[in-house]
Amino acid sequence: LCIERSNGVTVRDVTVRSTQNGIILDRVNGSKVYDNDCSFLSGWGLAMWRSSENVVCRNAFDFCIRGYSHGVYNRGQDSAGILMFEQCSRNVIALNSATHGGDGLFGFAGKEALGERLPKDVDADGAAAFAAKRGCNDNIIVGNDFSYAAAHGLEMTFSFRNVIAHNRFIENAICGIWAGYSQESIIANNEFARNGGPRDDAAGFGEGGGIDIEHGARNRIEGNTFVDEGVAVEFWWDDDTALLATPWAKANGGDSRDSLVIGNRFERCDVALGLRRTT
């Protein structure tokens, strides 16, 4: 089902099986997607592109995955239960099951937000001003199950002020939450267990474990439970030359800094908190 350039739509009681994608929203705003079952697909259960102020609730988007070979390759080719691509903001994503996918939820600000592909009315001199505070912003992601992904339970990058609360992240192959370059977000009261495998000291810092935030700033990690994680929470800066040169990074900054880790519980974790070149 593909809906384009629409407002105030309701999508419910849709079942999709054994195809590529389930429900696609292209520039759809102020709509409701609930009580659908789009599972066992090779692409995305729900794909959102430039879609904002929607409510996505009580859906099943399980086993949406491609590009996986056990013990060999597990990136999932960016398949996901839920895709939020190119400035999807102010959505409520609540009480969904998005397990066993490439990612549970894959969110990315998009190439326009980064300034890599600008609108026709914006030239190179205005790119940084255009990119300021652009992203998949102000989404509320609450009460979902993002477990058993081949890659990430939830990925939300280059974005601002998202609330990720009361979700479940169990045994995701790479990490529970990957939030590179995200800022001012709240990750609170979530359950994390056995994400990313055991601690690999030889690999150093990078994706793996409960929460990984590279080049993030002013994020708040509060009241979460981490059990049997190789690394529970990790913040770091590294020399991402190409990304740090984008208009987005020039406008919004690329430092790893000013985050808070408050009132979390760590049980049987090899490393509770990993920090490298962060302030």
N, C-alpha and C positions, 0 to 999 in steps of 0.2 A: 504494500500500500504506500503510495507516494503522494504527499500533499504539498503544494507549492503556493507561496505568496498568499497566505490566508490568515484570517484572524478568527478567534472565537470558535474553533472547531472542537468537537468531542469525538474521540476515538476510543471505543470500548468493545470488549468481547470479540476481538480479532484473534484468530489462531493461525500461525504460520509455521510450517515445518519443511525441512529438507530443501531449502533454496538458499539464495545468497543473503538477502536482507529481509527484515520483517516490516518495520514501519519507518518511513523517511519523512522528516519534516524539513522543508526547504523554505526559509523565511516565513515561518509560521509562528505567530505570537498570540499570547493570551488564550491558550487552548488547554484542553484536558485530555490526557492519555491514561486510561486506567482499566484494570481488569482484563488485560490482554496477555496472550501467551505466544511469544515469538522466540522459539527455542530450537536447538539442533540445526543451526544455520552456519554458513561458512563465512559470513561477513559481520553484520551488525543486527542485533535485535531491534534497537531503536537508534536511528541516525538523525542527529539534529545539526542543521547548518544555518547559522545566523538566525536562530530561533530563541526568543526570549519571553519571559513572564508566563511560562507554561507550568502546569502541574502534571507530573508523571508519577503515578501512584499505584501500588498493588499489582504490578505487572511481573510476569516471569520472562526473563531474557537469559536463559541458561544454555550452556553448551553452544555458544556462538564463537566458533574458533576455526582457524585455518593455520597452516604452516607450523605444525608441531610434530616433533619426532622424539619420543621419550628417551631421555639421556643424551640426546644429540643436539637438539635445536628447540628453543622454547620462546621465541619472540612473539609468536602468534600473528605476525604480519599485520599488526594493528587491528585485527578483528576485536570485537568487544560486545558485551551485552548492551551497553549504552555508549554512543559516540556523541560528544559535544564539540563541534569543530567550528572555528571562526566566529568568535564573539557571540557566544550563547550565554546570556546573562539573566539574572534575577529569576531563574527557574527553581521550582521545588521538586526535588527528586526524592521520593519518600516511599519506604516500605516495599521496595522491589527486591526480587531475587535475580541477581546477575552473577551466577557462579559458573565455574568450569569454562570460562571464555578465554580468548586471547588476553584481554583485560576485562575486568568487571565493568569499569567505567573509564573511558579514555577521553580526556578533555584537553584541548589545545587551543591557544588564542588564535592561531592561524597566521598565514604568511602576510596578510595585509596588516594585522596588528603589529607584527614584528618590523614592518616597513620594508619587507623584501619584495612585495608586490603592491604598489601604491595605487589608490584611485586616480583617475585621469586628472582630477582637479588639484592634486597634491604633487608638487615637484620635490626634487631631492633636498632642496634647502628647507622645505617645510616638513620633512619626513619625521624628524624627532618630535616636533610639536604634535604632529598627528598621532604618533605612537604613545604619547603620554597617557598612562593609566588605561590603556586598551588591553582587553583580554576577555576570557570567559569569567565574568565578575559577579559577585554578590549572589551566587547560587547557594541554596540550602539543600544539603545532601544528608538525609537523616533516616535512620532505621532500616537501612538496606543490608543485604548480605552480598558482599564482594569477596567471595572465597574461591579457592582452588583454581585460580587463573594460571594459564601457562606463563604469563608475564607479570603484570601488576594487578592488584586488586582494584586500585584507583590511581589514575594518572591525571594530574591537573597542573599544567605548566604555563608560565608566563601570564599569570592571572592574579586577581586581587579580591580580597575580602570574602572568600568563600567560607562557608560553615560546613564542616564535615563532622557529624556527631551521631553517636549511638549506632554506628554501623559495625559489621562483623567482617574481619579480615583473617581468614584461616588458611594456612598452607598455600599461599600464592607463591609461585615458583621463583620469581625475582624479588619482589618486595610487596608489602602491604599497600603503602602509599608512596608514590613518586611525585614530588611537587617542585621540580626544578624551576628556579626563577620566580616562584610564586611569592606573593607578599601579602601581609596583613590578613592572613587566613586563620581560622580557628579550627583546630583538630581536637575534639573533646569527647570524652566518655565512650570511646570506641574499644572494641575487643580485638586484640592482635595475638596470634599464636602461630609459631612454626613457619613463619614466612621466610623465604630466601635461603633456607638451609643453614648449616653450621657456619660459624665465623671462619673466614679464610684470610688469615693474616698476610699471606703472600700476595693476595689480590689488592690489599690496601683499601682505601676508601672508594665507594661507588655503590651502585645499586645492590641491594641485598638487605633483608631484615624487615623491621616493622615500618618505620617512616624514614624516608631518604629525601633530604632537601638540599640541593646544590644551588648555590648563588641565591638563596632565599633571604627575605628580610622581614622583620617584624611579624613573624608568625607565632602563634600561641598553641602549645601542645599541653593539654590540661586534662587530668582525670581519666586518662586511658589506662588500660591493663595490658601488659605485655608478658606473655608466657612462652618460655622455651624459644626465645629469639636468639639468633647468633649475634645480631646487633639490633637493639630496640629502636633507637633514634640516632640519626646521623646528620650533621650539618657540615658542609665544606665548600671551599672555593677552589677552583682549578682554572687553568689557562684555556678557557674556551674561546680561542682567538676569534673565530668567525661569529659566534653568537654575541660576544661582548662588543663587536663592531656594528651590530645592527642598530637601527634607529631606536628600537624598543629599549635596548640596554643603555644607550646613551641618554634617553629621556628618563628612564625609571631606575637606573643603577643596576649593577651586577654583583655587588658585594654580598657576602654571607654575614649577616649582622642582626643584632637587636631582637633576637627571638627569645621566647620564654618557654621553659619546661617546668610545669608546676603540678604537683600533686598526683603524679602518675604512680602506678604500681608495676614493679619489675620482678618477675618470678623466674628463677632458673635461666636468666639471660646471660650469655657469655660476656657481652658488653651492653651496659644500659645506655650510655651516651657517648657517642664518638664525635669529636670536634677536630677540624683541621682548617687552618687559615680562616677562621671565623671570629667575629668580634662581638 
